[in-house]
Amino acid sequence: MLNNFERLLLIRGVSIFRELRDDFLIRLSAVMEEKQYTPKQAIIQQGEDGNSMFIVAQGRVRIHAGSQELIQFGRGDFFGEMSLFDREPRSATATPIEACSCLELTQQQLYEAIQETPEIAFKLIGVLSGRIRDLNEELRHFKQEIDRIQRTPTFDELPTVSSAQKKPQGKRA
């Protein structure tokens, strides 16, 4: 379990909170609950309702949709933030790769913090925009790869040499 100072240092290092005042971070760290998870125990489950985000305090977490791994997160990384804003079911499952602990920030805690310190909303929007930008870049790359594959002729489409085009074999002298 993290002490108050360790919590503050962890939260201060998280990208969405990095530029916020210490008094706000101290308040935020005091309301966040630290939870322990064992390997393969789902932290969040794809399709379930969600109203909180998590910050990895210790260990590594695998984010996956079904068997498809999307990304891995370690200390100081956060996940689950989309459900804080869109109230949609979780888009992926988060499972610890090893024993881990996470700090949980609920929607209610975040809304109260935003009312007190509105700049957190702008910081969150910036981080979420960055993640969308990264996904758009990945999508562009995948589309280019699909286009390249579609332009590659299949075996049946490869040109063949017909017997009429073959040069007659000459006699050797």
Summary of the structure (lengths in Angstrom):
residues: 173
radius of gyration: 25.6
end to end distance: 90.6
largest distance: 97.9
contacts: 443
relative contact order: 0.16
helix: 40%
strand: 21%
